[in-house]
Amino acid sequence: MFKHRHPYPPFIKNDTTKLIVGTLPPPRFSTGDLLEKDVDFCYGSYYNSLWLYLDKIHDLGLKFDNSEEAIAQRKQFLITHKIGVCDIVESCERDKIDASDLGMKNIKLRDLIGYLKQFPTIDTLLFTGGNSKNGPEYFFRKHIKDYHLKLELVSNEVPRIHQFEMPNHLENTEKTRIIKTVSLTSSSGSANRAIGSMPLYKQLKQRDPKFNTFDFRVMQYREFF
């Protein structure tokens, strides 16, 4: 049994407004066995292309290697754009050492509502995946039940958008606070098949045969990053 612990603490600043929420990086980030193009930071797996999309959207000139400069580039981007990262899974156990969400057992979640209380400028959660089992939205729905909160649907178009209200007794304030959640298409390559079956993707692909799943995510992520 492999004990898979999250290797990075939440990356949140006092003026953070958006929070990227995933599950866990691949086990090699916990054991330190990084690949040549991995970056030792949140979403640093070269095969999870979040930073490739952000590099394309903002023309960042990011390095993809094990250097400190690569880490610093990503931190500076997040700070400049008031974006934080707080994956929802603190630890889990695995029979097989891989990055499968479905392979997680005995899962311990982070207290995201606690972080929202601690950082009152956050108004948006960006889930890197939807409500499929053991995805970030799935876990968040379970988590907020402990606080008697519930997501309300705002838009059923992909990426689906929900919201919930942080009540006064949680915020220690007279005002209520509305938090928006956006369930982005996963940046992992495993989501490519799901993208291929989406009517919008098929329509865009038919219009431009060179259009691919990378272009689709760049188009979707651009609105929120």
C-alpha positions as CSV (number, residue, x, y, z in Angstrom):
1,M,0.0,0.0,0.0
2,F,1.5,3.4,-1.1
3,K,0.7,6.4,1.2
4,H,0.3,9.3,-1.3
5,R,0.8,12.6,0.5
6,H,0.4,16.0,-1.3
7,P,4.0,17.4,-1.6
8,Y,3.0,21.1,-1.7
9,P,1.2,23.3,0.8
10,P,-1.6,25.6,-0.5
11,F,-0.2,28.6,-2.5
12,I,-2.4,31.5,-1.4
13,K,-1.7,35.2,-0.9
14,N,-3.7,37.8,1.0
15,D,-5.0,39.3,-2.2
16,T,-5.8,36.0,-4.0
17,T,-9.1,36.1,-5.8
18,K,-9.1,32.8,-7.7
19,L,-8.1,29.4,-6.5
20,I,-7.1,26.4,-8.7
21,V,-8.4,23.2,-7.1
22,G,-7.3,19.8,-8.2
23,T,-6.7,16.5,-6.4
24,L,-3.1,15.3,-6.2
25,P,0.0,15.5,-8.4
26,P,1.4,12.2,-9.6
27,P,3.2,10.1,-6.9
28,R,6.7,10.9,-8.3
29,F,6.2,14.4,-7.0
30,S,5.8,13.0,-3.5
31,T,8.8,10.6,-3.8
32,G,11.1,13.2,-5.6
33,D,11.6,11.1,-8.7
34,L,10.9,13.9,-11.2
35,L,11.2,13.6,-14.9
36,E,13.5,15.9,-16.9
37,K,10.7,18.2,-18.0
38,D,8.8,18.2,-14.6
39,V,8.8,21.3,-12.5
40,D,8.9,20.9,-8.7
41,F,5.7,22.9,-8.1
42,C,2.0,22.7,-8.3
43,Y,0.8,21.2,-11.7
44,G,4.5,20.6,-12.5
45,S,3.9,17.4,-14.4
46,Y,4.8,17.9,-18.0
47,Y,2.0,15.5,-18.9
48,N,-0.5,17.6,-17.1
49,S,-0.5,20.5,-19.5
50,L,-2.0,23.3,-17.4
51,W,1.2,25.4,-17.5
52,L,1.5,24.8,-21.3
53,Y,-2.0,26.3,-21.8
54,L,-1.2,29.3,-19.5
55,D,2.1,29.7,-21.3
56,K,0.2,29.8,-24.6
57,I,-2.5,32.2,-23.4
58,H,-0.1,34.7,-21.8
59,D,3.1,34.1,-23.8
60,L,5.1,33.6,-20.6
61,G,8.2,31.9,-22.0
62,L,8.1,29.3,-19.2
63,K,10.9,26.9,-18.6
64,F,9.9,23.2,-18.3
65,D,12.7,21.6,-16.2
66,N,13.7,21.0,-12.6
67,S,15.2,24.5,-12.1
68,E,14.4,27.0,-9.4
69,E,13.8,29.6,-12.2
70,A,11.0,27.4,-13.6
71,I,9.4,27.4,-10.1
72,A,9.9,31.2,-9.7
73,Q,8.3,31.9,-13.1
74,R,5.1,30.1,-12.1
75,K,4.9,31.7,-8.7
76,Q,5.3,35.1,-10.2
77,F,2.5,34.5,-12.7
78,L,0.2,33.4,-9.9
79,I,1.0,36.4,-7.7
80,T,0.6,38.9,-10.6
81,H,-2.8,37.5,-11.5
82,K,-4.0,37.0,-7.9
83,I,-4.4,33.2,-8.5
84,G,-3.8,30.6,-5.8
85,V,-3.5,26.8,-5.8
86,C,-5.1,24.6,-3.2
87,D,-5.7,21.0,-4.2
88,I,-8.5,19.4,-2.2
89,V,-6.8,16.1,-1.3
90,E,-4.2,16.1,1.5
91,S,-3.4,12.4,1.3
92,C,-4.7,9.0,0.2
93,E,-3.6,5.4,-0.1
94,R,-3.1,3.5,-3.4
95,D,-2.8,-0.2,-4.2
96,K,-1.1,0.8,-7.5
97,I,1.4,3.6,-7.6
98,D,-0.1,5.8,-10.3
99,A,-2.0,9.1,-10.7
100,S,-5.5,7.7,-11.2
101,D,-8.2,9.6,-9.3
102,L,-10.2,6.4,-9.1
103,G,-7.3,4.6,-7.5
104,M,-7.4,6.7,-4.4
105,K,-8.5,5.1,-1.1
106,N,-8.8,6.3,2.5
107,I,-8.8,9.8,1.3
108,K,-8.1,12.8,3.6
109,L,-9.5,16.1,2.3
110,R,-8.2,19.6,2.9
111,D,-10.5,22.1,4.6
112,L,-11.2,24.4,1.6
113,I,-14.0,26.2,3.4
114,G,-11.4,26.9,6.2
115,Y,-9.1,28.5,3.6
116,L,-12.0,30.6,2.2
117,K,-12.7,31.9,5.7
118,Q,-9.0,32.7,6.1
119,F,-8.7,34.5,2.8
120,P,-11.8,36.6,2.3
121,T,-10.8,38.0,-1.1
122,I,-11.2,34.6,-2.9
123,D,-14.4,34.7,-4.9
124,T,-13.8,31.9,-7.5
125,L,-12.8,28.3,-7.4
126,L,-11.4,26.8,-10.6
127,F,-11.8,23.0,-10.5
128,T,-9.4,21.2,-12.9
129,G,-12.1,18.5,-13.6
130,G,-15.8,18.0,-13.1
131,N,-18.1,15.9,-10.9
132,S,-16.9,12.5,-12.0
133,K,-16.0,10.2,-9.0
134,N,-12.9,11.4,-7.1
135,G,-12.6,14.5,-9.2
136,P,-12.1,17.9,-7.5
137,E,-15.7,19.0,-7.8
138,Y,-16.9,15.6,-6.6
139,F,-14.8,16.0,-3.4
140,F,-15.8,19.6,-2.9
141,R,-19.4,18.6,-2.9
142,K,-18.7,16.1,-0.2
143,H,-16.6,18.6,1.7
144,I,-19.2,21.3,1.9
145,K,-21.9,19.0,3.2
146,D,-20.1,19.1,6.5
147,Y,-20.9,22.9,6.5
148,H,-24.5,22.3,5.3
149,L,-23.7,24.1,2.1
150,K,-24.8,23.2,-1.4
151,L,-23.8,24.2,-5.0
152,E,-26.4,26.0,-7.1
153,L,-26.2,25.6,-10.8
154,V,-25.5,28.9,-12.7
155,S,-24.7,27.5,-16.2
156,N,-24.9,23.9,-17.5
157,E,-22.7,24.6,-20.5
158,V,-19.2,23.2,-20.3
159,P,-17.3,24.4,-18.3
160,R,-20.2,24.1,-15.8
161,I,-20.5,27.0,-13.4
162,H,-22.0,26.8,-9.9
163,Q,-22.1,29.1,-6.9
164,F,-22.7,28.9,-3.2
165,E,-23.2,31.3,-0.3
166,M,-20.9,31.6,2.6
167,P,-23.3,32.4,5.5
168,N,-22.6,35.0,8.2
169,H,-21.9,32.4,10.9
170,L,-19.0,31.0,8.9
171,E,-17.6,34.4,7.9
172,N,-17.9,36.2,11.2
173,T,-19.2,39.2,9.3
174,E,-22.6,40.8,8.7
175,K,-22.3,40.3,4.9
176,T,-22.8,37.0,3.1
177,R,-20.3,36.1,0.4
178,I,-21.0,34.4,-3.0
179,I,-18.3,32.0,-4.2
180,K,-18.4,31.0,-7.9
181,T,-17.1,27.6,-9.0
182,V,-16.0,26.7,-12.5
183,S,-15.5,23.0,-13.5
184,L,-12.9,23.2,-16.3
185,T,-12.1,20.4,-18.6
186,S,-9.2,18.5,-16.9
187,S,-5.8,19.5,-18.1
188,S,-4.7,15.9,-18.0
189,G,-4.3,13.9,-21.2
190,S,-6.8,11.4,-19.9
191,A,-9.6,13.9,-20.7
192,N,-8.9,14.1,-24.4
193,R,-11.4,11.3,-25.2
194,A,-14.1,13.2,-23.4
195,I,-13.3,16.4,-25.3
196,G,-13.4,14.5,-28.6
197,S,-17.0,13.6,-27.9
198,M,-18.2,17.1,-27.1
199,P,-20.6,18.7,-29.7
200,L,-18.7,22.0,-29.6
201,Y,-15.4,20.4,-30.2
202,K,-16.7,18.4,-33.1
203,Q,-18.2,21.6,-34.6
204,L,-14.9,23.5,-34.3
205,K,-13.0,20.5,-35.6
206,Q,-15.2,20.3,-38.6
207,R,-14.7,24.0,-39.2
208,D,-10.9,23.7,-38.9
209,P,-9.4,20.2,-39.2
210,K,-6.2,21.4,-37.5
211,F,-8.1,22.3,-34.4
212,N,-7.2,19.9,-31.6
213,T,-7.8,19.2,-27.9
214,F,-4.9,21.5,-26.9
215,D,-6.6,24.4,-28.8
216,F,-9.9,23.5,-27.2
217,R,-8.5,23.9,-23.6
218,V,-6.6,27.1,-24.5
219,M,-9.9,28.5,-25.8
220,Q,-11.8,27.4,-22.6
221,Y,-9.1,28.4,-20.1
222,R,-8.5,31.8,-21.6
223,E,-11.8,33.1,-20.2
224,F,-10.9,32.2,-16.6
225,F,-7.1,32.8,-16.6
